Amino acid sequence: MADVTGPASGLPDLQTERLLLKPRTLDDLHDCWEMDRDPEVHRFLPWHQQDETTYKEKLGDRIGRGFPAGFGHWCLFPKPDPTRFLGWVCLTPLPGHEPAVEVGYRLSRGAWGAGYATEAALALVNYGFESLDLQRIVAVVDPRNVRSHQVMARLNGTLVGMCRAYETELVMYRFERPAA
């Protein structure tokens, strides 16, 4: 379970055993750009790379637009080095599948293989169930992305099947709120 504290921004800071999850802000644009300009990070994503200016404008607009209360993106930092950007995790409405809520993540290549995606996604699933009173959360994964399918298995996601999201065919997993 993640420890939760609430900042003035509206989204809570979250903590896990090894990670600090902080609401994404405009101050994170450069770190997000540095991660997203790596072609391997985008290998299984259906959209193309953009130039830095366009990328930062679009991401800045997305950060400024916001999401419903309690939803959004968090940047990941290791507790021993809280300035080292590892990536981000999100809990947001799944476009085109509302009211479905999606947990998602993207990590810098240097953070792959350390279990951070699993740890951060679990923190958001628990936050969604415990703090937002959600009954179900979904995740979508490119069929070829073996690592993300392994994350879903470690999180005990239930395979739902194929769905169309983000303009491509993806595999959907479901997480159900535990019975009280």
C-alpha distance (Angstrom), angle and dihedral (degrees) to the residues before:
residue distance angle dihedral
M1 . . .
A2 3.80 . .
D3 3.78 123.3 .
V4 3.81 109.6 -123.5
T5 3.80 129.8 -151.9
G6 3.79 124.2 169.5
P7 3.81 122.1 -127.5
A8 3.77 125.0 -164.7
S9 3.85 90.0 -100.9
G10 3.80 92.3 77.6
L11 3.80 97.6 -116.0
P12 3.77 115.7 90.3
D13 3.76 125.9 -119.3
L14 3.81 107.6 -119.0
Q15 3.79 131.3 -159.2
T16 3.76 133.7 -163.0
E17 3.76 129.3 -178.1
R18 3.82 92.1 -78.9
L19 3.80 106.6 11.0
L20 3.78 143.5 70.0
L21 3.81 113.6 -151.6
K22 3.80 112.0 -161.1
P23 3.81 125.9 -178.9
R24 3.81 109.7 -97.9
T25 3.81 114.6 -108.8
L26 3.78 137.8 174.9
D27 3.81 87.0 -89.8
D28 3.83 87.1 70.4
L29 3.82 95.8 59.0
H30 3.80 95.1 98.6
D31 3.83 94.1 48.8
C32 3.81 91.3 47.1
W33 3.81 90.0 49.7
E34 3.80 92.3 49.4
M35 3.82 89.9 52.4
D36 3.80 96.5 42.7
R37 3.78 96.6 48.6
D38 3.83 88.6 67.9
P39 3.83 105.5 98.1
E40 3.81 91.2 -148.3
V41 3.80 90.3 59.8
H42 3.82 87.9 56.5
R43 3.78 96.3 41.2
F44 3.83 94.3 112.1
L45 3.79 99.1 31.0
P46 3.81 119.3 105.6
W47 3.80 97.3 -137.4
H48 3.76 131.2 77.9
Q49 3.77 130.5 -115.8
Q50 3.78 117.6 -90.4
D51 3.77 131.7 -154.9
E52 3.81 115.0 -93.8
T53 3.81 96.0 -104.5
T54 3.82 94.6 50.3
Y55 3.80 91.5 43.6
K56 3.80 93.7 51.8
E57 3.83 92.4 45.0
K58 3.81 92.2 51.7
L59 3.81 94.3 43.4
G60 3.81 90.7 45.4
D61 3.82 89.9 52.9
R62 3.80 90.3 48.9
I63 3.81 92.0 49.9
G64 3.81 91.2 48.0
R65 3.79 94.3 46.7
G66 3.76 94.4 57.7
F67 3.77 132.4 -171.7
P68 3.80 135.9 -102.9
A69 3.81 114.4 -60.3
G70 3.80 112.0 -67.0
F71 3.81 94.8 16.4
G72 3.79 130.5 101.4
H73 3.80 145.6 79.6
W74 3.79 129.7 -46.4
C75 3.81 126.2 -163.2
L76 3.80 117.2 -134.2
F77 3.79 125.3 -130.8
P78 3.81 129.4 171.0
K79 3.81 112.7 -115.2
P80 3.83 93.7 -127.7
D81 3.84 90.9 54.1
P82 3.84 107.9 26.2
T83 3.81 93.5 179.0
R84 3.84 94.8 56.8
F85 3.80 107.4 100.6
L86 3.82 111.6 -142.4
G87 3.80 100.3 173.6
W88 3.76 137.0 -86.5
V89 3.78 142.1 -77.6
C90 3.81 127.5 -158.0
L91 3.75 142.9 -161.4
T92 3.80 106.2 -165.3
P93 3.80 141.6 139.6
L94 3.82 109.0 -80.5
P95 3.82 105.2 -117.9
G96 3.78 111.9 -116.3
H97 3.80 92.4 11.0
E98 3.80 101.7 70.1
P99 2.98 129.9 -174.8
A100 3.82 84.7 35.6
V101 3.81 113.2 104.9
E102 3.79 118.5 -147.1
V103 3.77 131.6 -151.4
G104 3.78 111.2 -153.3
Y105 3.78 140.6 162.6
R106 3.77 144.5 -171.9
L107 3.79 123.8 -166.1
S108 3.77 134.5 -168.9
R109 3.77 111.7 -106.0
G110 3.82 91.0 -112.3
A111 3.83 88.7 61.5
W112 3.82 95.9 52.2
G113 3.78 120.0 115.0
A114 3.83 96.8 22.2
G115 3.82 97.1 99.1
Y116 3.81 93.5 -109.8
A117 3.82 94.7 127.4
T118 3.80 91.5 53.5
E119 3.81 93.4 44.9
A120 3.81 94.4 47.3
A121 3.81 95.3 43.0
L122 3.80 90.7 49.6
A123 3.81 89.6 51.8
L124 3.81 90.3 54.6
V125 3.80 94.3 44.5
N126 3.81 89.0 52.6
Y127 3.81 91.2 45.0
G128 3.82 90.0 51.0
F129 3.79 92.7 51.4
E130 3.79 98.2 39.7
S131 3.80 104.3 33.9
L132 3.82 103.3 26.1
D133 3.81 96.3 34.2
L134 3.81 92.1 -130.3
Q135 3.79 116.7 169.4
R136 3.80 97.3 -159.2
I137 3.80 137.4 19.1
V138 3.79 126.4 -172.1
A139 3.80 136.3 -159.2
V140 3.80 128.7 -161.2
V141 3.79 123.4 -149.5
D142 3.78 134.2 -176.5
P143 3.83 107.1 -109.3
R144 3.84 90.2 -125.1
N145 3.82 96.1 50.5
V146 3.81 100.6 100.9
R147 3.81 94.2 175.1
S148 3.81 93.3 55.6
H149 3.80 91.2 47.4
Q150 3.81 86.9 54.0
V151 3.82 89.7 51.9
M152 3.81 89.4 52.1
A153 3.82 90.1 50.9
R154 3.82 91.7 50.6
L155 3.80 88.6 50.6
N156 3.82 90.8 49.9
G157 3.79 92.2 -120.2
T158 3.79 115.6 177.0
L159 3.79 113.0 -126.0
V160 3.82 107.9 -123.0
G161 3.80 99.9 176.2
M162 3.78 137.3 -113.4
C163 3.79 123.5 -24.4
R164 3.76 136.2 172.1
A165 3.81 112.0 -115.2
Y166 3.79 133.9 146.1
E167 3.81 88.7 16.2
T168 3.81 94.2 -63.2
E169 3.80 141.8 79.8
L170 3.79 110.9 -92.5
V171 3.79 137.6 172.3
M172 3.81 113.7 -110.1
Y173 3.79 125.1 -146.4
R174 3.80 126.2 -170.5
F175 3.80 132.9 -148.9
E176 3.80 118.2 -163.5
R177 3.79 125.2 -153.8
P178 3.81 108.5 -105.5
A179 3.79 115.5 -109.3
A180 3.80 112.7 -100.3
